[in-house]
Every structure is written in C-alpha cells, then in structure tokens.
Amino acid sequence: MSSPTLVIVGAGVLGLCAAFELRQRGHAVTVVDPGEANASRVAAGMVAPAMEAAIDDVSSDKAALFRAGRDLWPAFATASGVALARRPAEWRGGDAKAIAARLEALGFQARRDGDRVITEEDYQIEPEQALAALRNALGEAVVSARVTGLAVSAGGWCVDLDGGVLEASAVVLATGAAGPVEGAPEATRRLIADIQPIRGQIGVVARELTPHVVRGPGAYVAPMTGGAVIGATMEPGRRDTAPDAAVGDRLVEAAWRVLGREAKPLEIEWRAGVRGASADGLPLAGRAPDGRGLFLALAPRRNGWLLGPLVGAVVADAIEGRTPSPNARALDPRRF
C-alpha cells in the first residue's frame, strides 16, 4: 500500500466531507474505514438550520453557525455529486407559536398557518446516496481496513492497520462515537473519551407519506426516494444498535399524530445507530489538543449532515495552517 500525505480515520459524514474538501484543495488523502455499520446512514439527512435551531432553542451564535453550514451545501453538493433537495419544512403542533417566535428571533424566514409553521430555509439530502456519492468521488482513496494504533514518526504519524502500515504527515480522527485510538496522545484520548454516545432509531418505509419534511412533538416524517423515514430518538448514554420494538411503536404513533392522519399498517425497516456529542453539542473540528499533525472531526450530535461541509473546511484550513475563522474557533477541540 502506498504512503499518502494525509490519512482520515473513519468514513462517516465528517470523515468523507473532510477527505473530499482536502482532495478538492489538491491534497493526497486516504480514508481508512472498517466498513461496518455507519451512524451517518441512520438519519433523515436534515440540512436544517432553521428547525434545528428553533426546536433546540439555541443561541443566536449557534443558529448563525448552523446557517453557515447550510450555506456551504449547494456548492459542495454540485462538486461532490450529492443530491440536495430544497423543499419546504413544516412544524405541526400545539407549540407552533413558540416555534415561530424562535425562528423569527433567530432571523429565519417562516410563516404561520394555524398550528403549522413552514420555512423554506431547510434542505435535505438522502444519506445513502450522499455516502455513495462521496465514496465514488474519492474512489480508491477509501480503503477497507481497521486502524489498530498510532505512533509518532519522523514524517508525522505511523498508522498501524490490521493489514499493514501507513505513513502520514497528518491524521484526521473521524471515528464517530468510538473510543480513543490506541497511541493517541493523552489529552486527545481524554477528550474523545468524554464524547457522549447518543443512540438514535429511525424507521424506513417503502411508502410515500409526505412530500416534504414534517416535524412535531415526538417525531418527524421525511420523504426519501421510494418512501419515507420516520424518526427519531435521541437516547443519551446508549451504545446498543439493535432496533427497539417499543421505541418503534412510540415513533409510529407520534408520526401519525404529526401527520394528522389515521394510523394505518406500515412495513418498516428499523435502524439504530450511535452518534457522538460534545459537552456543548457542537462538533470537535480542527487541531487536536496535544498532537502535532493530529486533527479531529468528531461529535456532531444530530447535525452531522448539516455541518459536514463546514467541518471539512475547518479541518482543511487547520491542516493548511490558515487563520481560523469565527466558525473554526467555535468548533476548536481545544475549547474544552
């Protein structure tokens, strides 16, 4: 195996976005991933700064960061082959007034229609198509292997694999909610160990239920090619990925209530994945706290797809030694 300049460990949304951004800037990259279940697939692909900001009642600074992430998507999608859908997003529920007020306070355009709030500011991608497009764009740069350890070398880092060794001038850890890689510096290991796992469950339905994303108390329903997605849970502290039937029943009940329609039998493929979250809910993106040539792209909570291109740009800037942007400072792993 040849020795690339940059090694990205992990082929979820953040790892692939960072790799694609670096490739676009002319860097040689290799993405190493064992090819196992990927939490980035267990999602509805929300690129949704408005609704995410309103539902979580975030600060104006965080809402601006979400908006900045969204604004990178059109050019990123065109370059990478990711299909980006621009369609309305809707909130339905008794607290529509509060949601509308938060959207207005944060500068998002929205309109009220009874107990509905509709915005045109949110987009959507389809995770499986997006992951495939990014992998296709990177081609042979994505290799199937497991990283078993890191060690400092004369040229930067020696990356041990279960089938060989790579020499890299820089390493990006994009390992999701997994534990620290053996050989990572101590402060980096502690930072990664503090990432909170959050289990999420969604259901994939081979039936069209809505032409655009509909959210409400307890559930959302989002269109996908050939059907829809029902989701999603946020279960802190859980790492199990076996679908939970009781959780699924609650999601389906809430989904029909959000749609305002009589419940009907559905054939559902349930999926569960584990995301990582930092203490402030924002990703860890940029230079690791104690590793020269070591960078992180981790812990986006539920906004991995929204912030993927932004995280990729922040990591690429850090590798190139550019002056950090305000967004980069907000995501700097050394903020903790």
LUMTI-705028 format. One record per residue (C-alpha): x, y, z; residue number from 1. Coordinates in Angstrom, 2 decimals, decimal comma, padded with zeros to 5 digits. Last residue first. Example, Ala and Ser with C-alpha at 12.3 -4.5 7.8 and 13.67 -1.06 7.14 Angstrom:
residues 2
+---------+---------+---------+-----+
:      px :      py :      pz :   i :
+---------+---------+---------+-----+
:  013,67 : -001,06 :  007,14 :   2 :
:  012,30 : -004,50 :  007,80 :   1 :
+---------+---------+---------+-----+
//
This chain:
residues 336
+---------+---------+---------+-----+
:      px :      py :      pz :   i :
+---------+---------+---------+-----+
: -012,69 :  022,36 :  026,46 : 336 :
: -012,10 :  024,92 :  023,70 : 335 :
: -009,14 :  022,89 :  022,43 : 334 :
: -011,37 :  020,89 :  020,08 : 333 :
: -011,94 :  024,13 :  018,09 : 332 :
: -015,54 :  024,18 :  016,85 : 331 :
: -016,42 :  027,76 :  017,82 : 330 :
: -012,93 :  028,91 :  016,79 : 329 :
: -013,43 :  027,38 :  013,38 : 328 :
: -016,71 :  029,22 :  012,94 : 327 :
: -015,00 :  032,52 :  013,78 : 326 :
: -012,43 :  031,69 :  011,06 : 325 :
: -009,05 :  030,25 :  011,98 : 324 :
: -006,02 :  031,76 :  010,21 : 323 :
: -004,78 :  029,13 :  007,75 : 322 :
: -002,28 :  026,46 :  008,76 : 321 :
: -003,06 :  024,09 :  005,87 : 320 :
: -004,15 :  021,35 :  008,24 : 319 :
: -006,29 :  023,83 :  010,17 : 318 :
: -007,92 :  025,10 :  006,98 : 317 :
: -008,68 :  021,53 :  005,89 : 316 :
: -010,26 :  020,76 :  009,28 : 315 :
: -012,44 :  023,87 :  009,15 : 314 :
: -013,47 :  023,16 :  005,53 : 313 :
: -014,47 :  019,57 :  006,31 : 312 :
: -016,36 :  020,68 :  009,44 : 311 :
: -018,29 :  023,17 :  007,32 : 310 :
: -019,01 :  020,55 :  004,65 : 309 :
: -020,39 :  018,14 :  007,28 : 308 :
: -022,34 :  020,64 :  009,40 : 307 :
: -025,90 :  019,85 :  008,31 : 306 :
: -025,11 :  016,18 :  007,71 : 305 :
: -023,53 :  015,72 :  011,12 : 304 :
: -026,18 :  017,72 :  012,96 : 303 :
: -027,52 :  015,10 :  015,37 : 302 :
: -024,60 :  015,26 :  017,84 : 301 :
: -021,68 :  016,50 :  015,70 : 300 :
: -019,12 :  014,58 :  017,80 : 299 :
: -015,96 :  014,30 :  015,70 : 298 :
: -013,64 :  015,70 :  013,04 : 297 :
: -010,30 :  015,81 :  014,86 : 296 :
: -006,73 :  016,65 :  013,82 : 295 :
: -003,24 :  015,28 :  014,54 : 294 :
: -000,21 :  016,82 :  012,83 : 293 :
:  001,28 :  017,86 :  016,13 : 292 :
: -000,83 :  016,21 :  018,80 : 291 :
: -001,74 :  017,79 :  022,12 : 290 :
: -005,12 :  019,50 :  021,83 : 289 :
: -006,15 :  018,04 :  018,46 : 288 :
: -006,25 :  020,56 :  015,61 : 287 :
: -009,61 :  021,16 :  013,98 : 286 :
: -013,21 :  020,06 :  014,39 : 285 :
: -014,84 :  018,86 :  017,60 : 284 :
: -018,51 :  019,15 :  016,74 : 283 :
: -021,07 :  021,24 :  018,63 : 282 :
: -023,42 :  019,94 :  021,32 : 281 :
: -021,79 :  021,93 :  024,14 : 280 :
: -020,45 :  018,90 :  026,06 : 279 :
: -019,55 :  017,04 :  022,88 : 278 :
: -021,90 :  014,60 :  021,19 : 277 :
: -021,30 :  011,27 :  019,46 : 276 :
: -023,75 :  009,33 :  017,34 : 275 :
: -024,84 :  005,73 :  017,80 : 274 :
: -027,03 :  004,00 :  015,23 : 273 :
: -030,39 :  002,28 :  015,07 : 272 :
: -032,38 :  001,03 :  012,09 : 271 :
: -035,97 : -000,15 :  011,78 : 270 :
: -037,26 : -001,40 :  008,44 : 269 :
: -040,96 : -000,61 :  008,46 : 268 :
: -043,95 : -002,24 :  006,78 : 267 :
: -046,83 :  000,03 :  007,66 : 266 :
: -050,33 : -000,61 :  008,98 : 265 :
: -052,52 :  002,51 :  009,02 : 264 :
: -052,92 :  005,25 :  011,63 : 263 :
: -055,48 :  007,93 :  010,85 : 262 :
: -053,87 :  011,15 :  009,73 : 261 :
: -052,75 :  014,38 :  011,34 : 260 :
: -049,21 :  013,94 :  010,01 : 259 :
: -047,82 :  014,73 :  013,47 : 258 :
: -050,24 :  012,25 :  015,08 : 257 :
: -049,30 :  009,60 :  012,53 : 256 :
: -045,63 :  010,17 :  013,37 : 255 :
: -046,22 :  010,12 :  017,13 : 254 :
: -047,81 :  006,65 :  016,95 : 253 :
: -045,04 :  005,43 :  014,64 : 252 :
: -042,34 :  006,75 :  016,96 : 251 :
: -043,92 :  005,16 :  020,03 : 250 :
: -044,21 :  001,78 :  018,31 : 249 :
: -040,59 :  001,97 :  017,19 : 248 :
: -039,39 :  002,66 :  020,72 : 247 :
: -041,30 : -000,40 :  021,89 : 246 :
: -039,76 : -002,53 :  019,13 : 245 :
: -036,18 : -001,50 :  019,95 : 244 :
: -033,81 : -001,88 :  016,99 : 243 :
: -030,47 : -003,47 :  017,98 : 242 :
: -027,81 : -000,75 :  017,98 : 241 :
: -026,66 : -000,71 :  021,60 : 240 :
: -024,45 :  002,24 :  022,57 : 239 :
: -026,81 :  004,08 :  024,94 : 238 :
: -025,67 :  007,00 :  027,09 : 237 :
: -028,02 :  009,57 :  025,63 : 236 :
: -031,12 :  008,34 :  023,78 : 235 :
: -032,13 :  010,76 :  020,99 : 234 :
: -034,95 :  009,09 :  019,05 : 233 :
: -036,02 :  009,78 :  015,51 : 232 :
: -037,70 :  009,28 :  013,32 : 231 :
: -039,87 :  008,09 :  010,47 : 230 :
: -038,28 :  007,96 :  007,01 : 229 :
: -040,24 :  007,91 :  003,78 : 228 :
: -040,85 :  006,07 :  000,53 : 227 :
: -039,46 :  005,37 : -002,91 : 226 :
: -036,76 :  008,03 : -002,74 : 225 :
: -037,00 :  009,54 :  000,72 : 224 :
: -039,55 :  011,90 :  002,23 : 223 :
: -039,30 :  012,91 :  005,89 : 222 :
: -041,57 :  012,22 :  008,85 : 221 :
: -040,66 :  013,69 :  012,23 : 220 :
: -041,42 :  012,55 :  015,73 : 219 :
: -042,19 :  013,27 :  019,38 : 218 :
: -043,82 :  016,67 :  019,14 : 217 :
: -043,87 :  017,79 :  015,51 : 216 :
: -041,92 :  017,67 :  012,31 : 215 :
: -042,93 :  017,37 :  008,66 : 214 :
: -040,27 :  017,15 :  005,96 : 213 :
: -041,67 :  017,39 :  002,45 : 212 :
: -043,88 :  015,44 :  000,03 : 211 :
: -045,31 :  013,27 :  002,82 : 210 :
: -046,17 :  009,60 :  003,39 : 209 :
: -044,74 :  007,80 :  000,38 : 208 :
: -044,40 :  004,09 :  001,04 : 207 :
: -041,39 :  001,82 :  001,38 : 206 :
: -040,92 :  002,93 :  004,99 : 205 :
: -037,56 :  003,34 :  006,72 : 204 :
: -037,74 :  003,63 :  010,51 : 203 :
: -035,34 :  005,59 :  012,67 : 202 :
: -033,53 :  004,96 :  015,96 : 201 :
: -030,86 :  007,14 :  017,55 : 200 :
: -028,42 :  006,24 :  020,32 : 199 :
: -026,37 :  009,04 :  021,79 : 198 :
: -022,79 :  008,39 :  022,92 : 197 :
: -021,26 :  011,22 :  024,95 : 196 :
: -017,74 :  012,28 :  023,99 : 195 :
: -015,62 :  012,40 :  027,16 : 194 :
: -013,38 :  009,52 :  025,99 : 193 :
: -012,52 :  011,56 :  022,91 : 192 :
: -011,26 :  014,46 :  025,02 : 191 :
: -009,36 :  012,14 :  027,36 : 190 :
: -007,65 :  010,39 :  024,44 : 189 :
: -006,74 :  013,73 :  022,89 : 188 :
: -005,17 :  014,86 :  026,15 : 187 :
: -003,24 :  011,57 :  026,38 : 186 :
: -001,79 :  011,49 :  022,87 : 185 :
: -003,25 :  008,87 :  020,51 : 184 :
: -001,42 :  005,53 :  020,69 : 183 :
: -004,51 :  003,33 :  020,72 : 182 :
: -007,40 :  005,09 :  019,03 : 181 :
: -009,82 :  006,67 :  021,50 : 180 :
: -013,31 :  005,21 :  021,85 : 179 :
: -015,91 :  005,09 :  019,10 : 178 :
: -018,67 :  007,70 :  018,89 : 177 :
: -017,73 :  008,75 :  015,37 : 176 :
: -014,18 :  007,86 :  014,33 : 175 :
: -013,26 :  010,95 :  012,35 : 174 :
: -009,65 :  011,17 :  013,53 : 173 :
: -007,67 :  013,18 :  010,99 : 172 :
: -004,00 :  012,22 :  010,62 : 171 :
: -001,16 :  014,34 :  009,27 : 170 :
:  002,22 :  013,74 :  007,58 : 169 :
:  001,21 :  010,15 :  007,09 : 168 :
:  002,99 :  006,82 :  006,95 : 167 :
:  000,67 :  003,84 :  006,52 : 166 :
:  001,12 :  000,33 :  007,92 : 165 :
: -000,31 : -003,07 :  007,03 : 164 :
: -003,31 : -005,36 :  007,25 : 163 :
: -004,85 : -004,73 :  010,68 : 162 :
: -003,66 : -001,18 :  010,28 : 161 :
: -000,97 :  000,79 :  012,10 : 160 :
: -000,77 :  004,49 :  011,27 : 159 :
:  002,74 :  005,92 :  011,62 : 158 :
:  002,50 :  009,66 :  012,09 : 157 :
:  004,48 :  012,75 :  011,19 : 156 :
:  007,49 :  012,23 :  008,94 : 155 :
:  009,90 :  011,19 :  011,70 : 154 :
:  007,21 :  009,05 :  013,32 : 153 :
:  004,71 :  009,46 :  016,15 : 152 :
:  002,68 :  006,30 :  016,71 : 151 :
: -000,94 :  005,42 :  016,05 : 150 :
: -002,80 :  002,17 :  016,59 : 149 :
: -005,17 : -000,53 :  015,39 : 148 :
: -006,75 :  001,24 :  012,43 : 147 :
: -009,14 : -001,19 :  010,75 : 146 :
: -009,10 : -001,64 :  006,99 : 145 :
: -011,23 : -001,07 :  003,91 : 144 :
: -009,69 :  001,64 :  001,77 : 143 :
: -011,19 :  004,90 :  000,51 : 142 :
: -008,72 :  006,79 : -001,70 : 141 :
: -009,57 :  004,32 : -004,48 : 140 :
: -012,56 :  006,44 : -005,47 : 139 :
: -012,92 :  009,72 : -003,59 : 138 :
: -015,83 :  010,90 : -005,74 : 137 :
: -017,42 :  007,46 : -005,52 : 136 :
: -017,14 :  007,47 : -001,74 : 135 :
: -018,72 :  010,91 : -001,62 : 134 :
: -021,55 :  009,85 : -003,94 : 133 :
: -022,20 :  006,63 : -002,02 : 132 :
: -022,38 :  008,48 :  001,31 : 131 :
: -024,73 :  011,05 : -000,21 : 130 :
: -027,00 :  008,46 : -001,82 : 129 :
: -027,26 :  006,53 :  001,45 : 128 :
: -027,76 :  009,70 :  003,48 : 127 :
: -030,51 :  011,25 :  001,35 : 126 :
: -030,09 :  015,04 :  001,42 : 125 :
: -032,42 :  017,68 :  002,83 : 124 :
: -032,71 :  021,46 :  002,86 : 123 :
: -034,06 :  023,98 :  005,38 : 122 :
: -034,71 :  027,68 :  004,76 : 121 :
: -038,12 :  027,40 :  003,07 : 120 :
: -039,99 :  027,54 :  006,37 : 119 :
: -043,49 :  026,49 :  007,38 : 118 :
: -045,08 :  026,72 :  010,83 : 117 :
: -048,35 :  024,89 :  011,34 : 116 :
: -050,93 :  025,20 :  014,11 : 115 :
: -052,84 :  027,80 :  012,10 : 114 :
: -050,73 :  028,66 :  009,09 : 113 :
: -047,70 :  030,58 :  010,31 : 112 :
: -044,86 :  031,69 :  008,05 : 111 :
: -041,09 :  031,34 :  008,27 : 110 :
: -037,92 :  033,27 :  007,44 : 109 :
: -035,08 :  032,68 :  009,87 : 108 :
: -033,55 :  035,61 :  011,78 : 107 :
: -033,04 :  033,94 :  015,15 : 106 :
: -035,89 :  035,86 :  016,81 : 105 :
: -038,20 :  034,99 :  013,90 : 104 :
: -037,44 :  031,28 :  014,15 : 103 :
: -037,90 :  031,39 :  017,92 : 102 :
: -041,28 :  033,12 :  017,60 : 101 :
: -042,48 :  030,62 :  015,01 : 100 :
: -041,52 :  027,70 :  017,25 :  99 :
: -043,30 :  029,30 :  020,22 :  98 :
: -046,49 :  029,91 :  018,21 :  97 :
: -046,41 :  026,38 :  016,81 :  96 :
: -046,48 :  024,94 :  020,33 :  95 :
: -049,68 :  022,96 :  019,74 :  94 :
: -048,19 :  021,01 :  016,85 :  93 :
: -047,09 :  020,88 :  013,28 :  92 :
: -043,68 :  022,07 :  012,11 :  91 :
: -043,01 :  022,18 :  008,37 :  90 :
: -040,04 :  022,07 :  006,05 :  89 :
: -040,43 :  023,30 :  002,50 :  88 :
: -038,32 :  021,82 : -000,33 :  87 :
: -034,76 :  022,17 : -001,47 :  86 :
: -033,32 :  018,73 : -002,15 :  85 :
: -029,55 :  018,27 : -002,47 :  84 :
: -028,28 :  015,25 : -004,42 :  83 :
: -024,63 :  014,65 : -003,57 :  82 :
: -022,47 :  014,64 : -006,69 :  81 :
: -019,41 :  016,00 : -004,93 :  80 :
: -018,90 :  019,36 : -006,66 :  79 :
: -022,59 :  020,21 : -007,00 :  78 :
: -023,32 :  019,12 : -003,44 :  77 :
: -020,46 :  021,19 : -002,02 :  76 :
: -021,57 :  024,29 : -003,95 :  75 :
: -025,15 :  023,99 : -002,67 :  74 :
: -024,09 :  022,84 :  000,83 :  73 :
: -021,89 :  025,66 :  002,06 :  72 :
: -024,89 :  027,82 :  003,00 :  71 :
: -026,25 :  025,12 :  005,28 :  70 :
: -023,16 :  025,14 :  007,46 :  69 :
: -023,23 :  028,93 :  007,68 :  68 :
: -026,86 :  028,73 :  008,79 :  67 :
: -025,97 :  026,27 :  011,54 :  66 :
: -023,16 :  028,61 :  012,66 :  65 :
: -025,60 :  031,54 :  012,70 :  64 :
: -028,01 :  029,46 :  014,82 :  63 :
: -025,15 :  028,71 :  017,23 :  62 :
: -024,38 :  032,40 :  017,59 :  61 :
: -028,07 :  033,30 :  018,01 :  60 :
: -028,31 :  030,85 :  020,89 :  59 :
: -030,24 :  027,59 :  020,55 :  58 :
: -033,91 :  026,88 :  021,26 :  57 :
: -033,41 :  023,17 :  020,45 :  56 :
: -036,54 :  023,07 :  018,28 :  55 :
: -035,89 :  026,52 :  016,83 :  54 :
: -032,25 :  025,95 :  015,89 :  53 :
: -032,91 :  022,51 :  014,42 :  52 :
: -035,90 :  023,86 :  012,50 :  51 :
: -033,98 :  026,74 :  010,94 :  50 :
: -030,59 :  025,13 :  010,40 :  49 :
: -031,98 :  022,07 :  008,61 :  48 :
: -029,68 :  020,09 :  006,41 :  47 :
: -031,58 :  017,01 :  007,54 :  46 :
: -030,32 :  013,77 :  006,05 :  45 :
: -033,02 :  011,52 :  007,52 :  44 :
: -030,52 :  009,58 :  009,57 :  43 :
: -029,14 :  006,13 :  010,27 :  42 :
: -026,67 :  006,16 :  007,37 :  41 :
: -024,34 :  008,55 :  009,24 :  40 :
: -024,34 :  006,01 :  012,09 :  39 :
: -022,26 :  003,65 :  009,96 :  38 :
: -022,44 : -000,12 :  010,36 :  37 :
: -019,06 : -001,65 :  009,48 :  36 :
: -016,78 : -000,88 :  006,57 :  35 :
: -013,52 : -000,99 :  008,54 :  34 :
: -012,64 :  002,56 :  007,44 :  33 :
: -009,41 :  004,18 :  006,29 :  32 :
: -009,66 :  007,29 :  004,12 :  31 :
: -006,52 :  008,06 :  002,14 :  30 :
: -005,69 :  011,57 :  001,03 :  29 :
: -003,43 :  013,36 : -001,45 :  28 :
: -004,06 :  017,08 : -001,18 :  27 :
: -005,12 :  019,26 : -004,10 :  26 :
: -007,66 :  021,53 : -002,47 :  25 :
: -010,54 :  019,42 : -003,79 :  24 :
: -008,90 :  016,36 : -002,19 :  23 :
: -008,84 :  018,16 :  001,16 :  22 :
: -012,53 :  019,03 :  000,85 :  21 :
: -013,39 :  015,45 : -000,14 :  20 :
: -011,44 :  013,98 :  002,77 :  19 :
: -013,04 :  016,36 :  005,26 :  18 :
: -016,52 :  015,57 :  003,91 :  17 :
: -015,77 :  011,83 :  003,99 :  16 :
: -014,56 :  011,91 :  007,59 :  15 :
: -017,46 :  014,09 :  008,76 :  14 :
: -020,17 :  012,03 :  007,02 :  13 :
: -018,86 :  008,67 :  008,12 :  12 :
: -015,78 :  007,14 :  006,54 :  11 :
: -013,41 :  006,95 :  009,53 :  10 :
: -009,69 :  007,53 :  010,03 :   9 :
: -008,52 :  010,18 :  007,57 :   8 :
: -004,88 :  009,79 :  006,50 :   7 :
: -002,99 :  012,63 :  004,83 :   6 :
:  000,17 :  012,53 :  002,68 :   5 :
: -000,43 :  009,02 :  001,42 :   4 :
:  002,03 :  006,11 :  001,72 :   3 :
:  001,36 :  003,44 : -000,89 :   2 :
:  000,00 :  000,00 :  000,00 :   1 :
+---------+---------+---------+-----+
//
